[in-house]
Amino acid sequence: MNVFKRMAKQEIEFLYDLERVLIDRKKDLPKGSYSTRLFKKGIDKIAQKLGEEAIETIIASKNKKDSEVIYESADLIYHLMVLLVERNIPLDSVFQELIVRSKK
Ligand SMILES: N=c1c2ncn([C@@H]3O[C@H](COP(=O)(O)OP(=O)(O)OP(=O)(O)O)[C@@H](O)[C@H]3O)c2ncn1[C@@H]1O[C@H](COP(=O)(O)O)[C@@H](O)[C@H]1O
């Protein structure tokens, strides 16, 4: 396995850690947590936030600064993760779908 593949593996691992944190937030609803706020508001608010972050990513992509695209993409991925957890859809299912597509 080359060094980039090893790094990518660590980063994917991080997404699974975030998924576990979000599942806990949804269950425990700790005070002071932004994710708690979203889970308490429910799917409409979560979907709305995902849409906003998608638009912000699109706007950032029109600018020259890569840092803005990276920042907005991170917001987008986080809100997508919250939406998946709200719907009880494991991250694994999304990766499996991508793997199936890669074999076509
Ligand atoms: N990765 C993230 C993450 N990315 C973005 N955000 C939040 O997403 C929000 C996006 O900013 P906006 O201005 O669009 O939203 P806002 O004005 O704060 O909120 P709204 O009133 O619009 O709903 C910010 O408040 C960010 O803090 C995140 N909040 C939490 N996480 C991770 O989620 C985990 C749990 O965090 P908590 O739930 O805060 O404990 C931790 O590992 C965090 O690192």
The ligand as a Gaussian input file, in Angstrom:
#p B3LYP/6-31G(d) Opt

LIG

0 1
 N      -17.255000      18.813000      12.268000
 C      -18.056000      19.507000      12.915000
 C      -18.632000      20.693000      12.352000
 N      -18.490000      21.282000      11.144000
 C      -19.261000      22.366000      11.174000
 N      -19.890000      22.505000      12.376000
 C      -20.778000      23.574000      12.827000
 O      -21.632000      23.901000      11.779000
 C      -22.034000      25.262000      11.940000
 C      -22.033000      25.879000      10.558000
 O      -22.069000      27.247000      10.654000
 P      -23.332000      28.107000      10.237000
 O      -22.930000      29.534000      10.380000
 O      -23.865000      27.624000       8.921000
 O      -24.439000      27.704000      11.312000
 P      -24.820000      28.424000      12.683000
 O      -25.113000      29.856000      12.446000
 O      -23.772000      28.104000      13.733000
 O      -26.151000      27.614000      13.048000
 P      -27.645000      27.796000      12.457000
 O      -28.348000      28.726000      13.381000
 O      -27.576000      28.267000      11.033000
 O      -28.209000      26.396000      12.553000
 C      -21.039000      25.934000      12.909000
 O      -21.707000      26.210000      14.131000
 C      -19.981000      24.851000      13.108000
 O      -19.478000      24.816000      14.427000
 C      -19.539000      21.451000      13.124000
 N      -19.885000      21.085000      14.394000
 C      -19.338000      19.973000      14.910000
 N      -18.439000      19.191000      14.213000
 C      -17.861000      17.980000      14.844000
 O      -18.924000      17.225000      15.393000
 C      -18.496000      16.607000      16.617000
 C      -19.490000      16.907000      17.710000
 O      -19.554000      18.293000      17.914000
 P      -20.639000      18.919000      18.909000
 O      -21.937000      18.386000      18.500000
 O      -20.525000      20.402000      18.779000
 O      -20.260000      18.444000      20.280000
 C      -17.108000      17.179000      16.963000
 O      -16.190000      16.163000      16.634000
 C      -16.961000      18.361000      16.023000
 O      -15.668000      18.529000      15.620000

